[in-house]
């Protein structure tokens, strides 16, 4: 079963653009960042539920996507 939170696209409203120096970068909202940190702490203690594992996987996938996009933007700017 796929829950809403196991799909990264359901978290898209938690993404914001933030100006960092000359770049506009994709960042997690403060609430999503705190949620990810909370889930990671629970993971360290081996206390995640099945739903929380799926949620953390979705957040992690979104994090990888936006890290890659931000790196591409930075590289494009460096090559300009």
C-alpha positions, 0 to 999 in steps of 0.5 A: 500500500502506498500512503500519501506521505510515501510519495515525495510529490505530496511534500512539494508544498513544503519546498521553498526558494531561498536566496543564498548569496547570488543563488535561489536554492530549493530548501525544505520549509522549517517544519519539514526540516524539523520533521526529517530531523525528528524521524532521523532521531527515531531511526537511530533509536530503532523506533520508526513505525512502518508509516514513518519509514515510508515518510522518511524515505519520501523526504529523503528522496525529495532531499536528493532531488533538490540537492541535485537540482541545486548543484546543477543550478550552481554549476550552471552559474559557475559556467556562465 
